Amino acid sequence: MKKALFILHFTFLILHVLFPHRGVGGFVIAQNRDTQAPKSSEADALTLPLFGTTLCTVSLEETQLFYEKGFGMTLCGPVEQDTKSKALERKMYGIAADIDWQLYFLERPTTPALKVRVMLLNKPTPAIHKSWNTLELGVLALGFPNDIQPKLDSTMRRVGFGAWAPMNTYQVDAPDKSKYTVFETIFNGPDFVKGVGITRGDGMNQLSPTDSLTGYGGPGYSSVIVDNSDQIIDFYVNVLGYEVRSDRIWTTSGALGVPAGTQYRFLTIYAKGSRWGHLLFIEFKNQKAYDVGVAKKIPNRGLGCWTFPCKDLNAVWQKAKEKKYTILQPPTAINSPYYGQRKAMTLLAPNGFLVEIFQN
């Protein structure tokens, strides 16, 4: 019981309470119940909401089970890729000549969601995460808002994936003093990637769009453990043009391998005007997060890249150069199976994570 309460406290604070959602077709915004409405207009945005993330793996079967059979996404592929664009991607992402891959996509065709690019590698590469320990630096989870969490919880366990705890069900006070019920499970997926299934009830909007017929949704956001949050803010705000919606210090009662009394900085960062496709960053204050010694980027196994569209790629490039961030590939024309024929660039965020930006 204590463990469940601890997990409730910790996971609710860091993964859910503060997440809003953007209006897409029938996706109604209840402003008086929204803890983090946009501070500005989408017209002011330089870089747009997160387009997707890249998963490197050697296990297509497990990946398909977790994301398609479990979370209801659709796996497409293998996708043809011309020799020129593949050679350019090898350069953009820093992939050695002895590593090859087949390309797949995980999509949700009926509902807006992040698009997951799956690179099925010809041989194992080092794993970005070595365990489920929350103190490991790097991407923590992908979030899957949905309307059917009790059913999803049963489905995920039936197809063979465990979780940190049984599904949590609890009530939350909304800003307008009403209450709503939350159903949530954090699942352990392949390659030490976590998937958060969450439903908000009692008339609350979900954290990103959901399919009105199936109830499935997401991924709608991504979370990361960092140890340099001030630099993270500088990068995403002053280079990409995002905005900080929340910057708080919390104390946990103890959960997920984090000792009781652990304080952490909790940042939510959004594209201007957006309501989903956002990022959250967690920095522990009185516990030391640690690096497993593997570069947090493609082609290492796990989630190794975030991809963003932007309105002015040259502006992002210039800002990155002025700030002296590591640029792996300056703006270059590419015919990408992932996002089309565009100009794109790659660079490293302050935590060493690979960021790809393309001209929208």
C-alpha positions in Angstrom: 0.0 0.0 0.0 2.8 2.4 0.9 4.6 1.6 -2.3 1.5 2.4 -4.3 1.0 5.7 -2.5 4.6 6.7 -3.1 4.4 5.8 -6.8 1.1 7.7 -7.0 2.7 10.8 -5.5 5.8 10.7 -7.6 4.5 9.7 -11.0 1.5 12.0 -10.8 3.6 15.0 -10.1 6.3 14.4 -12.7 4.3 12.9 -15.5 0.8 14.1 -15.5 -0.7 16.9 -13.5 1.0 19.7 -15.5 0.4 18.4 -19.0 -2.0 20.2 -21.2 -3.2 19.4 -24.7 -3.8 21.3 -28.0 -7.1 21.4 -29.8 -7.4 19.1 -32.8 -10.8 18.3 -34.3 -13.3 17.6 -31.4 -10.5 18.0 -28.8 -12.1 20.6 -26.5 -10.0 22.8 -24.3 -11.4 23.5 -20.8 -9.3 26.6 -19.9 -10.4 26.9 -16.3 -9.2 23.3 -15.7 -6.0 23.6 -17.6 -3.0 24.2 -15.4 -0.7 25.3 -18.2 -2.4 27.2 -20.9 0.0 28.6 -23.6 1.8 31.8 -22.6 1.9 33.0 -26.2 0.6 32.3 -29.7 1.7 29.7 -32.2 2.4 32.6 -34.5 5.3 33.5 -32.2 6.8 30.0 -32.5 10.2 29.4 -34.1 10.3 25.6 -33.5 7.0 23.7 -33.6 5.9 20.8 -31.2 7.8 17.6 -31.2 7.2 15.7 -34.4 8.6 12.3 -33.2 11.3 10.3 -31.7 13.7 7.6 -33.0 14.0 4.1 -31.5 17.0 1.9 -32.3 16.5 -1.8 -31.6 17.4 -5.3 -32.7 14.1 -6.7 -31.6 11.3 -5.9 -34.0 9.0 -8.6 -32.5 9.2 -7.1 -28.9 8.8 -3.6 -30.3 5.7 -4.6 -32.3 4.2 -6.3 -29.3 4.7 -3.3 -27.0 3.7 -0.4 -29.3 1.3 -2.1 -31.7 -0.4 -5.0 -29.8 -0.1 -3.0 -26.5 -0.6 0.7 -27.2 -2.6 0.2 -30.4 -0.2 1.9 -32.8 0.4 0.7 -36.4 3.8 -0.6 -37.5 4.6 0.3 -41.1 7.6 -1.2 -43.0 10.1 -2.0 -43.9 10.3 1.4 -45.7 12.4 1.8 -48.8 15.1 4.3 -48.6 17.3 5.5 -51.4 21.1 5.1 -51.2 21.8 8.9 -51.2 19.5 9.7 -48.3 20.7 6.8 -46.2 24.3 7.8 -46.7 23.4 11.4 -45.6 21.6 10.1 -42.6 24.6 8.1 -41.6 26.6 11.3 -41.6 23.9 13.4 -39.9 23.5 10.9 -37.0 27.1 9.7 -36.8 26.5 6.0 -37.7 29.6 3.9 -38.3 30.0 2.1 -41.7 29.6 -1.4 -40.2 26.1 -0.6 -38.8 23.1 -1.0 -41.1 19.4 -0.7 -40.5 16.0 -1.3 -41.9 13.5 1.5 -41.4 10.0 1.2 -39.9 7.5 3.7 -38.5 5.1 3.4 -35.6 2.1 5.7 -36.3 -1.5 6.3 -35.2 -3.2 7.0 -38.5 -6.6 8.0 -37.1 -5.4 10.4 -34.4 -2.6 13.1 -34.1 0.4 11.6 -32.2 4.1 11.6 -32.2 5.6 9.5 -35.0 8.2 6.9 -33.9 10.9 6.1 -36.4 12.2 2.5 -35.7 15.7 1.7 -36.9 16.0 -2.1 -36.9 19.8 -2.6 -36.6 21.8 -5.3 -38.2 23.6 -6.0 -34.9 23.4 -4.9 -31.3 24.8 -1.5 -30.3 25.4 -0.3 -26.7 22.2 0.3 -24.8 21.4 3.9 -23.7 19.9 2.6 -20.5 21.3 -0.4 -18.5 18.3 -0.8 -16.2 15.0 0.7 -15.0 16.7 2.8 -12.4 15.2 6.3 -12.4 18.6 7.9 -11.6 20.0 6.9 -15.0 20.4 10.0 -17.2 18.5 10.0 -20.5 15.0 9.6 -21.8 12.7 8.4 -19.1 9.4 7.7 -21.0 6.9 8.2 -23.8 3.4 9.2 -22.6 0.3 7.5 -24.1 -2.9 9.4 -23.1 -6.0 7.4 -23.7 -9.6 6.9 -22.8 -9.4 3.3 -21.8 -6.6 2.8 -19.3 -8.2 -0.1 -17.3 -8.6 -2.0 -20.6 -5.1 -0.9 -21.8 -3.6 -2.1 -18.5 -5.1 -5.5 -19.0 -4.0 -5.7 -22.6 -0.4 -4.7 -21.9 -0.1 -7.4 -19.2 -1.7 -10.0 -21.4 0.8 -9.5 -24.1 3.6 -9.9 -21.6 4.8 -6.5 -20.3 5.2 -5.6 -16.7 4.9 -2.3 -14.9 6.3 -0.5 -11.9 3.1 -1.2 -10.0 -0.5 -2.1 -10.4 -2.7 0.4 -12.2 -3.2 3.5 -9.9 -6.6 5.1 -9.6 -6.9 8.3 -7.7 -8.7 11.7 -7.5 -7.1 15.0 -8.3 -8.1 18.6 -7.5 -8.5 20.7 -10.6 -7.6 24.4 -10.6 -11.4 25.2 -10.7 -11.8 23.3 -7.4 -13.6 20.4 -9.0 -12.2 16.8 -8.8 -11.4 14.3 -11.5 -10.2 10.7 -11.5 -6.9 9.5 -13.0 -6.1 5.9 -14.1 -2.4 5.3 -14.7 0.2 2.6 -15.3 3.9 3.0 -16.2 4.9 0.0 -18.3 8.4 -1.4 -18.9 9.0 -1.7 -22.6 11.8 -3.1 -24.8 15.3 -1.5 -24.7 14.5 0.0 -21.2 12.0 2.5 -22.7 9.0 3.2 -20.5 5.5 3.8 -21.7 3.0 5.7 -19.5 -0.6 4.9 -20.1 -3.0 7.5 -18.5 -6.7 8.3 -18.6 -8.2 11.4 -17.0 -11.9 11.0 -16.3 -14.8 13.2 -15.1 -14.9 15.4 -18.2 -11.2 16.3 -18.2 -9.5 16.4 -21.6 -6.8 13.8 -22.2 -3.2 15.0 -22.3 -3.1 14.6 -26.1 -5.7 13.7 -28.7 -7.3 10.2 -28.5 -9.3 8.2 -31.1 -13.0 8.6 -30.4 -13.7 5.0 -31.7 -10.9 3.0 -30.1 -10.0 5.2 -27.1 -6.3 4.8 -27.8 -3.9 7.8 -28.1 -0.3 9.0 -28.0 2.5 9.1 -27.7 1.9 12.8 -26.9 5.0 13.8 -24.9 8.4 12.6 -23.8 10.3 12.9 -20.5 14.0 13.0 -19.6 16.3 12.8 -16.6 19.0 15.5 -16.7 21.7 16.9 -14.4 22.0 20.3 -16.1 18.6 21.9 -16.3 19.8 25.5 -16.6 21.6 24.6 -19.8 18.6 22.6 -21.0 16.5 25.8 -20.6 19.0 27.8 -22.5 19.0 25.4 -25.4 15.3 24.8 -25.8 14.3 28.4 -25.1 17.1 30.5 -26.6 17.9 28.2 -29.6 14.7 26.4 -30.4 12.4 29.2 -29.2 10.3 27.0 -26.8 8.8 28.4 -23.6 8.9 27.1 -20.0 5.4 26.5 -18.7 6.4 25.2 -15.3 9.6 25.3 -13.2 9.1 23.9 -9.8 11.0 22.0 -7.0 9.1 19.0 -5.6 9.9 16.5 -2.8 8.9 12.9 -3.2 7.9 10.6 -0.4 10.0 7.9 -2.1 9.3 5.8 -5.2 10.7 4.1 -8.2 14.1 3.6 -6.5 14.4 7.2 -5.5 14.8 7.6 -1.7 12.2 9.4 0.4 12.9 13.1 0.7 14.4 13.3 -2.7 14.0 16.8 -4.2 13.9 17.4 -7.9 13.5 20.2 -10.3 10.6 19.7 -12.7 10.5 21.6 -16.0 7.8 21.5 -18.6 8.8 23.0 -21.9 6.5 23.6 -24.9 6.5 25.1 -28.4 4.8 28.5 -28.2 1.1 28.2 -28.6 1.1 24.4 -28.4 -0.9 22.1 -26.0 0.9 18.8 -26.6 4.0 17.4 -28.2 5.9 18.8 -25.3 9.0 17.9 -23.2 9.5 17.5 -19.5 12.8 17.4 -17.7 13.6 16.2 -14.2 16.8 17.1 -12.3 17.3 15.5 -8.9 18.7 18.0 -6.3 19.8 15.9 -3.4 20.4 12.6 -5.2 23.0 12.2 -7.9 21.8 10.9 -11.3 24.4 9.0 -13.2 25.5 8.4 -16.7 25.8 4.8 -17.9 28.6 5.9 -20.2 26.8 5.4 -23.5 26.1 8.3 -25.9 22.4 9.2 -25.8 21.9 9.2 -29.5 21.4 7.1 -32.6 22.5 4.4 -33.3 22.7 3.2 -29.7 19.7 1.1 -28.5 16.8 2.9 -27.0 15.3 6.4 -27.7 18.1 8.3 -29.3 16.7 11.3 -31.1 13.9 13.9 -31.0 12.8 15.4 -34.3 11.2 18.9 -34.5 9.8 20.9 -37.4 10.6 24.6 -37.4 9.6 27.7 -39.3 13.1 29.0 -40.0 15.9 26.5 -40.0 18.6 29.0 -40.7 17.6 31.0 -37.6 17.9 27.9 -35.4 21.3 27.2 -37.0 22.6 30.7 -36.3 21.4 30.7 -32.7 23.0 27.3 -32.1 26.3 28.6 -33.6 26.2 31.7 -31.5 25.7 29.6 -28.3 28.5 27.2 -29.4 26.3 24.1 -29.3 27.7 21.0 -31.1 26.4 20.9 -34.6 26.7 17.5 -36.3 25.3 18.5 -39.6 24.4 22.0 -40.8 21.2 22.6 -42.8 21.3 20.1 -45.7 18.7 19.1 -48.3 17.5 15.5 -47.7 14.8 13.3 -49.1 13.8 11.7 -45.8 11.2 8.9 -45.6 10.4 10.2 -42.1 9.5 13.8 -42.8 9.8 14.3 -46.5 12.0 16.3 -48.9 13.3 19.1 -46.6 16.3 20.9 -45.3 17.4 19.5 -42.0 20.2 19.7 -39.4 21.3 17.7 -36.4 22.9 18.9 -33.2 23.5 17.8 -29.6 21.4 19.2 -26.8 23.4 20.1 -23.6 22.7 16.6 -22.2 24.3 15.0 -25.3 20.9 13.9 -26.7 20.6 14.0 -30.5 18.2 16.7 -31.8 17.1 16.8 -35.4 15.3 19.8 -36.9 13.8 20.2 -40.3 12.3 23.1 -42.2 8.5 22.8 -42.0 
